[in-house]
Amino acid sequence: MLPELRVLPIESVFLHEEYELERLLGISQKIKKEQKLKNPPIALQINENKYLILDGAHRTSSLIKLNCKRIVVQVVNINQVSINSWAHHVPNDELLIDELKNNPGIELSAQKQVNSLLASIHFNNNVFYLYNKNSSISNISGKVSKWKEIVNSYTDKYEFKRIHNNEVLPVEGITFKYPALDFNEIVRIVESNLLLPAGVTKFSLDCGRVLNLNIPLSFLIREDLDQDNWDELLNDWKSSVRLYTDPIYLCEA
């Protein structure tokens, strides 16, 4: 059975995080060259006319860049979603720590205050905690702004690697860990027209992913929705769908 697929107006889907320009350009060029979107983004409906993209921010942004009028998404429900965060590992550079210490809006402390934590830094067997010095942590705009400052302090200057929050930390270098947001906080961010920094929030999905749909770009970009064309696409996908239950090992090197 094919998981739920919906064709939506492009303006009804919303992102919760920023995109990385280099990735956006690469993906949009690939879609334009191949004239198809291979895999649909995964979305969660948060109200009658608004869907949150959980996986596929760069594919979605690429379709917007290509002036598509609609998007095909795989819709999941909240019970299939868990929220965590990525940690970021940066090459060892103590200048980065000094920059954060000298930021007038950020407090760096060895003491942990759980309710106002922006991030923790792990380096040289020490742990430091970063807090928003000027704004209340309940101010979502202030929190997001400072979060971006922290992430941009290294993503603009250094190569970094995303790692799982619970994995053993590398001995060398600096690792930034971020607290996981809950679903209501993410909805508040979306409703406030704010974007989190790219590559921090991690959604885990307890559902099968639909792959290799090869959605024609012509269907997504045309002015009017061709319902007959959509029904035909759905029937083709249903007749060719195959569920794999065996584990898959994916090499991302």
Secondary structure, 3 states (H helix, E strand, C coil): CCCCEEEEEHHHEECCECCCHHHHHHHHHHHHHHCEECCCCEEEEEECCEEEEEECHHHHHHHHHCCCCEEEEEEECHHHEEEEEEEEEECCCHHHHHHHHCCCCEEEECCCCHHHEEEEEEECCEEEEEEECCCCCCCHHHHHHHHHHHHHHHHCCCCCEEEECCCCCCCCCEEEECCCCCHHHHHHHHHCCCCECCCCEEEEECCCCCCCCCEEHHHHHCCCCCHHHHHHHHHHHHHHCCCCCCCCCCCCC
